[in-house]
Amino acid sequence: MIKRIVKMTFRKDAADTFVSEVFEQSKEKIRAFKGCRHMELLRQRNKPNVMFTLSIWDNEDALNAYRASELFADTWAKTKALFSDRAEAWSTEVIDEPF
């Protein structure tokens, strides 16, 4: 299992646009993508234009299939256009889980 964290810094005038016009339109499709177990959007408390997605994937193949999909290409193009800084992303694996 892979947990993917993506940090996105939006232009201050574009953060709400991302949520309402991009995320809301694509979230259910991403969550339903084969191999996606979970996906959520987080906002940094003291910087409302900084957001993170946390997604959980069955494996690297599932994540790569999503990243190669038309859904990702369309969503990412719309998202990137709203950035004020480059996105950062990390693919992580759980090494100690409390449950």
N, C-alpha and C positions, 0 to 999 in steps of 0.2 A: 504494500500500500504506500502511496505517495501523498504527502500533503504539500500543496503548492501555494506559496504566498506571493502575491504580486502587489507591489507598492506603486500607486499612481498619484502623481501630483498634478492637479488640474489648475488651469487659470482660475482665479477667484470667481470670475463671472461665469465659469463653465461647469463648476462642480454640480450644481443642481440640474443643469441640462444633462449631464452624464447620467445622473440617477433617473430622471424622468423620461428621457428620450432614448437612452441606450440600454442601461441596465434593466429597466422595467420591461423593455421589449424583448430582451434576450435571455433573461434569467431562467425561465422555465425550460427553454430549449437547451440551455447549457446543462441544467440539472438533470434533464432527461437523456443527455448524450450517453451513449454506451460507455460504461466504465466509470462514470462520474457518480460518486456516492454522496457527495455533499458539496455545496458551494454557497458562500455567504459573502456579503459586502460589509465592511467595517469602515468607520470614519475615525480619524485621529481627533481626539477630544479638543485639543487646543488649536488645531489647524484644520478647519472644516473642508479645505480644498485638498487634503491628503486622505486618500482612501486605499483600502487594501481588499483584495479578494483572497479568501481562504477556501481552497477547494481540496477535495479528497478524491483520489483516483485509484482504481484497482491496481494499476501498474504503469510502468513507463510507456508501454505500447498504447494503452488507453489514452494517456495524456498526449502522446504524439499524434494519435489519430485525430483527436480534437484539434490540436494545433495545426494539423494539415487540412482541416475541414473548411468548407465555404462559410459555415457559421462563424468560426473563429476569424477568418479573414475579413468578413463583413463587420463583425462586432469590433474587432481590433482597429480597423481603419477609422471607424466612427469615434472610437475612444481616443486614439492617438491624436486626432485632430484637436482635441480639447486640452491636451497636456501643456503645462508650463515647464516641465522638466522631464527627462528620460525616466521611463519606468524601470523598476528594479524587480527581479524575480528570483525566487529560491525554490528549488524542489528539495523537500526534506523527507526523511523517513523517521518513524518513531523508534526510539531506542529504549525508552522506558515509559510505560503507560500505567497509570494508577489503577485501572480497572480491567 
